[in-house]
């Protein structure tokens, strides 16, 4: 019997699959990474390793994203509703760990 992923991770995998299909012609997202749009009002695009998706702090952001947007993301990719500086601080800490 396989391990069941939390629903947010299963849904993130679905978003990754959809994004992979729509981004096949985009060479600016390296393999093993995902583009996310971050910001409370104006969104800025970031490219992060998919390994971040399983980190508890990042999962919290994904949960917030699910609460706000469901699975219909207005930017066409994963949209995370948090301050840009908070996202940069988190990804910096994840990069160093």
C-alpha positions as CSV (number, residue, x, y, z in Angstrom):
1,X,0.0,0.0,0.0
2,X,1.5,3.4,-1.0
3,X,1.9,6.4,1.1
4,X,-1.0,8.9,0.7
5,X,0.0,12.5,0.2
6,X,-1.8,15.3,1.9
7,X,-4.5,16.8,-0.4
8,X,-2.5,20.0,-0.9
9,X,0.5,18.1,-2.2
10,X,-1.7,15.9,-4.5
11,X,-3.3,19.1,-5.8
12,X,0.1,20.8,-6.2
13,X,1.2,17.8,-8.3
14,X,-1.9,18.3,-10.5
15,X,-0.9,22.0,-10.9
16,X,2.6,21.0,-11.8
17,X,1.4,18.6,-14.4
18,X,-0.9,21.3,-15.9
19,X,1.9,23.8,-15.8
20,X,4.3,21.3,-17.4
21,X,1.9,20.8,-20.3
22,X,1.4,24.6,-20.8
23,X,5.1,25.4,-20.3
24,X,6.7,22.9,-22.7
25,X,7.6,25.7,-25.1
26,X,9.0,27.9,-22.3
27,X,12.7,27.3,-21.8
28,X,13.0,29.7,-18.8
29,X,11.8,27.2,-16.2
30,X,14.6,24.6,-15.8
31,X,13.7,20.9,-15.2
32,X,13.0,20.3,-11.6
33,X,11.7,23.8,-11.0
34,X,8.3,25.5,-10.9
35,X,7.3,29.1,-11.7
36,X,5.2,30.7,-8.9
37,X,3.6,34.1,-8.8
38,X,4.0,35.9,-5.5
39,X,2.5,39.0,-4.0
40,X,-0.6,40.3,-2.3
41,X,-1.6,42.9,-4.9
42,X,1.0,42.9,-7.7
43,X,2.4,39.5,-8.6
44,X,6.1,38.8,-9.3
45,X,7.2,35.6,-10.9
46,X,9.8,33.4,-9.2
47,X,11.3,30.1,-10.3
48,X,11.9,27.7,-7.4
49,X,13.0,24.0,-7.1
50,X,10.1,21.6,-6.8
51,X,11.8,20.2,-3.7
52,X,10.5,23.2,-1.8
53,X,6.9,21.9,-2.3
54,X,7.4,19.3,0.5
55,X,8.9,21.7,3.1
56,X,6.4,22.5,5.9
57,X,6.8,26.2,5.5
58,X,6.2,26.1,1.8
59,X,3.2,23.8,2.3
60,X,1.7,26.5,4.6
61,X,1.9,28.9,1.7
62,X,0.3,26.3,-0.6
63,X,-2.5,25.9,1.9
64,X,-3.0,29.7,1.9
65,X,-3.0,29.7,-1.9
66,X,-5.6,26.9,-1.9
67,X,-7.8,28.8,0.5
68,X,-7.7,32.0,-1.5
69,X,-7.7,30.7,-5.1
70,X,-8.8,27.1,-5.0
71,X,-7.2,25.6,-8.1
72,X,-8.1,28.3,-10.5
73,X,-5.0,30.5,-10.4
74,X,-5.5,33.9,-12.2
75,X,-1.9,34.1,-13.4
76,X,-2.0,30.8,-15.2
77,X,0.5,29.3,-12.7
78,X,0.7,28.7,-9.0
79,X,-0.2,32.0,-7.3
80,X,1.0,32.5,-3.7
81,X,-0.7,35.3,-1.7
82,X,2.0,36.5,0.5
83,X,4.4,39.5,0.7
84,X,7.2,39.3,-1.7
85,X,9.9,39.9,1.0
86,X,8.4,37.1,3.2
87,X,8.6,34.7,0.2
88,X,12.2,35.7,-0.5
89,X,13.2,35.2,3.1
90,X,11.6,31.7,3.1
91,X,13.2,30.6,-0.1
92,X,16.5,32.0,1.1
93,X,16.3,29.9,4.2
94,X,15.3,26.8,2.2
95,X,18.2,27.3,-0.2
96,X,20.6,27.5,2.7
97,X,19.2,24.4,4.5
